[in-house]
Every structure is written in C-alpha cells, then in structure tokens.
Amino acid sequence: MKTTISLFAIICLFTGMELLAQDVDITGNWTMFEMTWTTADEVNTTTEEQLKAEEMFSDYSFMPEGKLNVVSNMIGTGNVETMEGTWKLEEDKLTTGFTIEGNQMDIVWGFEFKDDVIYLSRTSPDGSATVVNSFKRK
C-alpha cells in the first residue's frame, strides 16, 4: 500500500512539474475585466460591471514575434489611446516595452496564467501598494 501511494505521489509531482514547464500561448486579443489595488490599509477592486458602467477599457493584443498593441482609455488623459510596443514572457515575468517621446520604457509585470485568465501584477517601488490587472480573451 505504501509503495502504491508513493508511486502515485511521484507521478503527481512529475505531472505537476510538466504542467508548470509548459509554454503559455498568450497571443491574441485580451481585455481587462478586473483591477485590484492593495495597500497596507485596504483592498479596492474595480469589477467588470464597474468598468463597463464607467465606459473604461484596456485591451491588449499580443502578436507573434513579440509585437504588442494596447488600446485603452485608462491611461489618465480621458482619451482613447493606442500604443504599439513589444512583449516578452519569461516564466513568471512579462516585460512590455514602449517608446515614449523617443525614450524606451520597459515595464516588468508579475505574470500568472490560470483558467484562461492573465493576471498582471506590479508593486510600487516602496512596496506600499500592489495592482493586479486581470484579462480574459476577447
């Protein structure tokens, strides 16, 4: 009985490792449906219903060969803006890159892919706040 349980545990362990090692294909169109800000004092979540009610959106198109297109009205100007850039996924980090006014800006996000949802997270430099943006396929 112990041998059967041990063998089962080893098979589960290796199967889990294989699943973790699989490449995640995020190419395609994604839309943000939830945003959560966390500070030491509180957690604020903006739901899909709230985003729709406020007519707010952020759509990411991850194209082959690392090309990225972002269309959003959440950048802070009140206008719909389109940005072209690059993306690179390495394990649990997604790097997005943009050229703004001639300067290259790379943003490194924490990356998690679960149940066909992309979770992108960033923590402020002083560690006082974290944002998690959740995206689903369009």
ROSEFI-617500 format. One record per atom (N, C-alpha, C): residue in one letter; z, x, y. Coordinates in steps of 0.001 Angstrom, whole numbers, padded with zeros to 6 digits, always signed. Example, Ala and Ser with C-alpha at 12.3 -4.5 7.8 and 13.67 -1.06 7.14 Angstrom:
BEGIN
A+007800+013190-005690A+007800+012300-004500A+007800+013200-003300S+007080+012850-002250S+007140+013670-001060S+007870+012900+000030
This chain:
BEGIN
M+000000+000823-001194M+000000+000000+000000M+000000+000864+001254K+000850+001936+001280K+000886+002830+002433K-000472+003473+002661T-001137+003872+001579T-002447+004502+001699T-003449+003534+002307T-003417+002277+001897T-004340+001271+002421T-004109+001065+003910I-002846+000969+004320I-002524+000775+005733I-002930+002000+006536S-002654+003194+006023S-003021+004426+006730S-004527+004547+006878L-005255+004242+005819L-006706+004301+005873L-007241+003300+006897F-006681+002098+006897F-007086+001073+007863F-006817+001542+009298A-005660+002153+009529A-005307+002648+010866A-006271+003742+011315I-006634+004639+010414I-007565+005720+010749I-008941+005147+011086I-009407+004176+010299I-010705+003548+010569I-010678+002878+011937C-009604+002162+012257C-009484+001505+013563C-009489+002524+014690L-008780+003629+014495L-008720+004673+015514L-010103+005246+015797F-010846+005595+014744F-012182+006156+014942F-013148+005136+015513T-013040+003886+015102T-013897+002843+015656T-013619+002681+017135G-012346+002690+017534G-011984+002593+018950G-012530+003757+019748M-012466+004959+019180M-012990+006134+019868M-014497+006027+020040E-015203+005519+019026E-016646+005334+019141E-016978+004362+020252L-016234+003272+020336L-016484+002286+021377L-016242+002875+022760L-015204+003692+022902L-014920+004316+024184L-015993+005332+024569A-016587+005968+023576A-017573+007000+023844A-018959+006434+024140Q-019181+005144+023894Q-020489+004554+024134Q-020824+004577+025614D-022100+004785+025897D-022565+004728+027275D-022602+003278+027735V-022215+003053+028956V-022242+001725+029557V-023501+001642+030406D-024310+000630+030174D-025528+000442+030963D-025233-000562+032070I-025111-000063+033294I-024834-000956+034420I-026081-001226+035247T-027229-000735+034791T-028443-001002+035563T-028647-002507+035657G-029128-002928+036806G-029343-004349+037053G-028627-004778+038313N-028559-006089+038503N-028004-006671+039723N-026613-007241+039459W-025684-006898+040346W-024283-007292+040222W-023815-007898+041540T-022940-008868+041466T-022379-009473+042671T-020860-009450+042592M-020225-009143+043717M-018762-009114+043749M-018237-010542+043725F-017283-010797+042838F-016714-012136+042758F-015212-012157+043023E-014609-010994+043154E-013176-010953+043454E-012834-009608+044063M-011880-009638+044993M-011419-008418+045653M-009890-008502+045743T-009220-007463+045296T-007759-007435+045327T-007277-006200+046063W-006432-006420+047090W-005774-005341+047833W-004325-005303+047413T-003830-004137+047074T-002444-003983+046669T-001779-002946+047564T-000626-003309+048123T+000194-002361+048874T+001565-002349+048215A+002466-001545+048737A+003809-001493+048181A+004515-002841+048312D+004131-003619+049330D+004825-004874+049620D+004171-006114+049041E+002844-006078+048818E+002187-007310+048396E+000863-007068+047696V+000381-008136+047066V-000927-008149+046427V-001696-009319+047024N-002880-009039+047558N-003735-010081+048132N-005037-010116+047353T-005394-011297+046866T-006632-011460+046122T-007533-012447+046842T-008784-012045+047025T-009805-012943+047540T-010644-013368+046342T-010640-014657+046035T-011305-015171+044850T-012780-015470+045128E-013495-015764+044072E-014909-016124+044201E-015078-017356+045089E-014210-018335+044931E-014275-019550+045747E-014054-019236+047226Q-013101-018351+047516Q-012841-017963+048905Q-014014-017193+049500L-014598-016296+048712L-015764-015548+049194L-016900-016511+049538K-017150-017480+048657K-018217-018450+048909K-017905-019299+050136A-016667-019749+050265A-016281-020589+051405A-016460-019851+052730E-016211-018539+052730E-016368-017717+053934E-017783-017156+054069E-018662-017532+053123E-020043-017044+053083E-020107-015519+053085M-019201-014910+052329M-019139-013457+052206M-019732-013054+050857F-020465-011938+050838F-021013-011446+049577F-021248-009946+049655S-021326-009355+048474S-021663-007947+048343S-022381-007788+047010D-023673-007474+047078D-024500-007353+045886D-024944-005909+045699Y-024770-005410+044481Y-025171-004045+044146Y-026309-004124+043130S-027352-003347+043363S-028442-003196+042402S-028457-001746+041946F-028024-001537+040704F-028035-000199+040112F-029371-000034+039402M-030211+000826+039927M-031545+001025+039381M-031583+002292+038536P-032569+002357+037641P-032706+003575+036830P-032854+004803+037710E-032597+005941+037123E-032690+007238+037799E-031741+007371+038975G-030640+006592+038956G-029590+006780+039935G-029828+006218+041315K-030764+005311+041464K-031005+004679+042768K-030080+003471+042909L-029630+003216+044143L-028697+002129+044417L-029146+001376+045658N-029042+000053+045599N-029317-000789+046752N-028117-001729+046924V-027526-001740+048110V-026382-002600+048403V-026778-003546+049529V-026585-004850+049305V-026810-005861+050331V-025484-006580+050494S-024943-006564+051722S-023592-007076+051925S-023406-007539+053361N-022527-008501+053522N-022111-008876+054871N-020613-008613+055043M-020075-007715+054235M-018652-007412+054266M-018357-006043+054851I-019343-005428+055472I-019173-004068+055984I-018374-004043+057274G-018265-005178+057940G-017436-005234+059138G-018193-005535+060414T-019513-005577+060350T-020285-005847+061559T-020559-007329+061758G-020348-008125+060721G-020661-009552+060798G-022094-009860+060432N-022904-008830+060231N-024313-008993+059876N-024532-008638+058414V-025631-009149+057858V-026040-008723+056519V-026688-007353+056664E-026202-006411+055885E-026718-005053+055942E-027209-004625+054577T-028262-003832+054583T-028820-003271+053351T-028705-001764+053432M-028182-001178+052358M-028048+000280+052304M-028674+000764+051006E-029453+001816+051108E-030016+002454+049932E-029276+003748+049694G-029053+004034+048431G-028322+005243+048112G-028530+005650+046670T-027532+006318+046149T-027578+006819+044781T-026292+006444+044063W-026340+006511+042732W-025142+006289+041934W-025164+007214+040724K-023949+007568+040286K-023804+008395+039091K-022500+007992+038417L-022590+007636+037140L-021427+007232+036361L-021048+008355+035408E-019796+008818+035524E-019263+009841+034636E-017893+009394+034159E-017849+008973+032883E-016623+008492+032251E-016001+007368+033061D-014865+007595+033704D-014179+006522+034431D-014320+006677+035951K-015386+007350+036393K-015656+007542+037822K-017096+007143+038130L-017279+006365+039177L-018598+006018+039672L-018717+006584+041078T-019704+007444+041269T-019937+008024+042588T-021145+007332+043209T-020936+006759+044396T-022039+006186+045156T-022262+007088+046364G-023528+007308+046688G-023853+008195+047792G-024798+007538+048774F-024532+007735+050056F-025350+007160+051116F-025560+008212+052207T-026703+008130+052892T-026938+008958+054054T-026777+008066+055279I-025780+008369+056094I-025474+007573+057278I-025584+008476+058494E-026496+008103+059388E-026760+008876+060604E-026963+010354+060292G-027734+010619+059232G-028070+011984+058858G-027019+012711+058053N-025883+012080+057810N-024807+012726+057053N-024668+012087+055678Q-024543+012921+054653Q-024344+012442+053294Q-022878+012030+053107M-022676+010829+052575M-021324+010346+052312M-021250+009896+050855D-020396+010522+050081D-020178+010139+048693D-018841+009432+048586I-018836+008329+047854I-017613+007564+047609I-017374+007572+046105V-016220+008052+045701V-015871+008094+044283V-014935+006926+043985W-015368+006075+043080W-014621+004893+042671W-014038+005099+041281G-012858+004553+041031G-012384+004414+039668G-013259+003351+039025F-013674+003553+037783F-014615+002643+037126F-014034+002139+035817E-014118+000834+035636E-013760+000230+034356E-014783-000856+034069F-015230-000931+032820F-016180-001950+032380F-015539-002690+031217K-015303-003986+031421K-014622-004769+030393K-015149-006197+030440D-015518-006733+029290D-016006-008112+029177D-017160-008386+030138D-018088-007435+030233D-019269-007522+031092D-018914-007673+032566V-017791-007100+032971V-017360-007077+034367V-017139-005617+034760I-017629-005264+035945I-017389-003931+036509I-016204-004040+037468Y-015222-003163+037292Y-014081-003068+038201Y-014175-001715+038907L-014339-001753+040218L-014376-000533+041023L-013105-000461+041847S-012392+000654+041760S-011119+000774+042473S-011074+002054+043292R-010349+001940+044413R-010105+003097+045281R-008698+002987+045831T-008075+004134+046004T-006743+004198+046590T-006841+004967+047893S-006117+004498+048910S-006136+005176+050209S-005627+006610+050044P-006049+007516+050929P-005631+008915+050804P-004117+009103+050745D-003361+008259+051446D-001909+008409+051413D-001254+007648+050260G-002071+006968+049442G-001549+006268+048275G-000872+004946+048576S-000963+004468+049809S-000225+003265+050191S-000939+001958+049845A-002240+002016+049568A-002987+000786+049273A-004084+001080+048259T-004372+000072+047459T-005438+000155+046476T-006281-001097+046578V-007590-000934+046469V-008501-002081+046427V-009234-002041+045093V-009409-003217+044489V-010200-003356+043283V-011235-004437+043549N-012513-004052+043463N-013611-004995+043614N-014179-005294+042220S-014301-006573+041899S-014782-006997+040587S-016185-007570+040723F-017105-007108+039864F-018513-007508+039918F-018950-008108+038587K-019776-009143+038667K-020395-009704+037466K-021906-009654+037635R-022619-009703+036504R-024079-009676+036566R-024605-010905+037264K-025665-010713+038048K-026304-011848+038730K-027276-012510+037784
